[in-house]
């Protein structure tokens, strides 16, 4: 599935309580639920090897509240680097249930150092998705490990917040 629609503005909505709700999902939106908020981010999808290899290389800018969602065929250990990437990025690593497991803030442009998808000691380092955002967006939006993603490309039968 390729999703190349223009990204729209970011929506940020507060919700009451801490229970994860069923979400209405769109392929071009990543919806994260936390204890006291829902964060919606406009995304482009990179779901085949060529798209994932190119990623955000050579881009001069990425507006706040927008990103690229890398989707793998199956959960696996992943690592990223910043070869030919001209802008600082935050990377949000997501497991097959949609849980944010690790966030790497402010990856340096053009740095070829591997950025692992799992924090040290993570007993389940496999990731199904990685969201790249403009550097500083994860902190600005409050995206942290433990938040839950709703997205139609997650396996809906085991997703923590399936699409409604």
C-alpha positions as CSV (number, residue, x, y, z in Angstrom):
1,X,0.0,0.0,0.0
2,X,1.4,3.4,-1.0
3,X,0.1,6.6,0.6
4,X,1.4,9.7,-1.1
5,X,-1.3,12.2,-0.2
6,X,-0.2,15.7,0.9
7,X,0.1,15.9,4.7
8,X,-2.4,18.0,6.5
9,X,-2.2,20.0,9.7
10,X,-1.6,18.3,13.0
11,X,-4.5,17.8,15.4
12,X,-4.0,17.5,19.1
13,X,-7.0,16.4,21.2
14,X,-7.2,15.8,25.0
15,X,-9.2,12.8,26.2
16,X,-10.4,11.9,29.6
17,X,-9.2,8.9,31.5
18,X,-6.5,6.5,30.7
19,X,-8.3,3.7,28.8
20,X,-7.2,3.2,25.2
21,X,-10.2,3.7,22.9
22,X,-11.0,2.2,19.6
23,X,-9.9,4.7,16.9
24,X,-11.1,5.6,13.4
25,X,-8.0,5.0,11.3
26,X,-6.9,6.5,8.0
27,X,-3.7,5.3,6.2
28,X,-2.3,8.8,6.1
29,X,-2.7,9.4,9.8
30,X,-0.8,8.0,12.8
31,X,-3.0,8.3,15.9
32,X,-1.2,8.0,19.3
33,X,-3.1,7.6,22.5
34,X,-1.6,8.3,25.9
35,X,-2.9,8.7,29.4
36,X,-4.4,12.2,28.8
37,X,-4.1,12.9,25.1
38,X,-4.6,11.8,21.6
39,X,-2.0,13.0,19.0
40,X,-2.7,12.8,15.3
41,X,0.2,13.1,12.9
42,X,-0.1,13.3,9.1
43,X,2.2,10.6,7.6
44,X,3.5,9.3,4.3
45,X,3.9,5.6,4.2
46,X,7.1,3.7,3.3
47,X,6.1,0.1,3.1
48,X,8.3,-1.5,0.5
49,X,12.1,-2.0,0.5
50,X,12.8,0.8,-2.0
51,X,10.7,3.3,-0.1
52,X,12.2,2.4,3.2
53,X,15.7,2.6,1.8
54,X,15.1,6.1,0.5
55,X,13.1,7.4,3.5
56,X,13.5,11.1,4.0
57,X,16.9,11.3,2.3
58,X,17.7,14.5,0.5
59,X,14.7,16.4,1.8
60,X,15.4,20.0,2.8
61,X,12.5,20.2,5.3
62,X,9.8,18.3,7.1
63,X,7.0,20.5,8.7
64,X,6.1,20.0,12.3
65,X,3.4,17.5,12.9
66,X,4.2,15.5,9.8
67,X,6.3,12.4,9.3
68,X,7.1,9.2,7.5
69,X,5.8,5.9,8.8
70,X,8.1,3.0,7.9
71,X,6.1,-0.3,7.8
72,X,7.8,-3.8,7.7
73,X,6.3,-7.0,6.5
74,X,6.9,-8.6,9.9
75,X,8.3,-7.5,13.3
76,X,12.1,-7.5,13.3
77,X,15.0,-5.8,15.0
78,X,15.7,-2.6,13.2
79,X,18.3,0.2,13.2
80,X,18.4,3.4,11.3
81,X,21.0,5.9,10.2
82,X,21.1,9.4,8.8
83,X,23.0,8.8,5.5
84,X,22.0,11.5,3.0
85,X,19.4,12.9,5.5
86,X,19.7,16.6,5.6
87,X,17.4,17.4,8.5
88,X,17.4,16.4,12.2
89,X,14.8,13.7,12.9
90,X,13.2,12.0,15.9
91,X,12.5,8.3,15.5
92,X,9.6,6.6,17.2
93,X,9.9,2.8,17.3
94,X,6.7,0.8,17.5
95,X,6.0,-2.9,18.1
96,X,3.4,-5.1,16.3
97,X,0.7,-4.3,18.9
98,X,1.1,-0.6,18.3
99,X,3.0,0.2,21.5
100,X,5.7,2.9,21.4
101,X,8.8,1.0,22.7
102,X,11.6,3.5,22.1
103,X,12.1,7.1,21.1
104,X,15.4,8.5,19.7
105,X,15.4,12.3,19.8
106,X,17.3,14.6,17.4
107,X,19.2,12.2,15.2
108,X,22.0,14.3,13.6
109,X,21.9,15.0,9.8
110,X,24.3,13.0,7.7
111,X,25.5,10.8,10.7
112,X,26.0,7.2,9.7
113,X,26.0,5.9,13.3
114,X,23.4,3.1,13.7
115,X,20.4,4.1,15.8
116,X,18.9,1.0,17.4
117,X,15.2,0.5,17.5
118,X,15.3,-0.9,21.0
119,X,16.5,0.6,24.3
120,X,19.2,-1.3,26.0
121,X,17.8,-4.3,27.9
122,X,14.5,-4.4,25.9
123,X,13.5,-8.1,26.1
124,X,11.4,-7.8,22.9
125,X,13.4,-5.7,20.4
126,X,11.3,-6.5,17.3
127,X,9.6,-3.5,15.6
128,X,6.9,-3.4,13.0
129,X,6.9,0.3,12.4
130,X,9.1,3.4,12.8
131,X,7.8,6.9,12.6
132,X,10.3,9.7,11.6
133,X,9.4,13.2,12.7
134,X,11.1,16.6,12.5
135,X,13.8,16.8,15.2
136,X,12.2,17.9,18.5
137,X,8.6,17.0,17.6
138,X,8.5,13.9,19.8
139,X,9.2,15.9,22.9
140,X,7.1,18.9,21.8
141,X,4.1,16.6,21.2
142,X,4.8,14.4,24.3
143,X,5.3,11.1,22.4
144,X,6.9,8.7,24.9
145,X,7.3,5.0,25.3
146,X,4.1,3.3,26.4
147,X,1.8,5.4,24.1
148,X,-0.4,3.3,21.7
149,X,-0.6,3.8,17.9
150,X,-3.8,3.2,16.0
151,X,-3.2,2.6,12.3
152,X,-4.8,0.3,9.7
153,X,-1.5,-1.3,8.8
154,X,-1.1,-2.8,12.3
155,X,-2.5,-6.3,12.6
156,X,-5.9,-5.4,13.9
157,X,-6.5,-8.7,15.7
158,X,-3.7,-8.1,18.1
159,X,-3.5,-4.3,18.1
160,X,-3.8,-2.6,21.5
161,X,-6.0,0.1,19.9
162,X,-7.7,-1.4,16.8
163,X,-9.3,0.8,14.2
164,X,-13.0,1.4,14.6
